[in-house]
Amino acid sequence: MKVILGIIDWIKKDYSSNRIRFCLEVLAWAMSIGCAVVMALTVPTPPFMILYPVWISGCVIYAWCCYNRGSFGLLANYLLMVTIDSIALIRLISN
């Protein structure tokens, strides 16, 4: 129980420290979970033309949040995912 209370306290402190970033991180999280659920439900023919823009937008939001937090590793990760998936979206559109 002590661990759970510690996590709740940590979430409250994170929210208090930067409400905009906190809300954007929750939005990006919801976008990524939504994309994963849609992907799982529509395999083998997921709607990539819908999923890619949503996924890429979520990654851009996450990248800004990482930059705002000063987290280089996660920023690099999300920027790389934006690059890779943007290339994939361009290829999808051009074919």
C-alpha positions, -999 to +999 in steps of 0.1 A: +000+000+000+029+023+008+042+019-028+008+028-043+005+059-021+040+069-031+030+066-068-001+087-063+020+114-045+045+113-074+017+118-099+003+147-079+037+164-078+042+158-115+008+174-122+016+204-099+050+210-114+037+214-150+000+209-157+002+215-194+030+189-199+012+164-176-020+168-197-002+164-229+016+133-217-018+118-208-032+128-242-002+112-260-005+081-239-042+078-248-034+083-285-007+055-284-030+031-265-059+039-289-036+032-319-025-001-304-061-012-297-072-002-332-042-021-347-050-052-326-087-052-336-081-046-373-052-070-380-044-081-408-056-049-425-052-020-401-062+015-412-027+029-416-039+062-432-057+069-399-033+053-375+000+068-388-010+105-384-024+099-349+007+078-338+031+104-353+012+133-336+014+114-303+051+109-307+056+146-315+037+155-283+059+130-263+090+145-279+081+180-267+073+166-232+107+149-231+125+181-242+106+200-216+116+174-189+152+174-201+152+137-210+176+133-239+172+095-242+135+096-246+136+127-268+160+109-292+137+079-291+106+098-300+123+119-327+136+087-343+101+072-342+086+103-358+112+101-385+108+064-392+070+065-392+068+098-412+089+080-439+065+051-437+035+073-441+050+091-471+057+057-487+022+046-480+007+078-495+029+076-526+020+040-534 
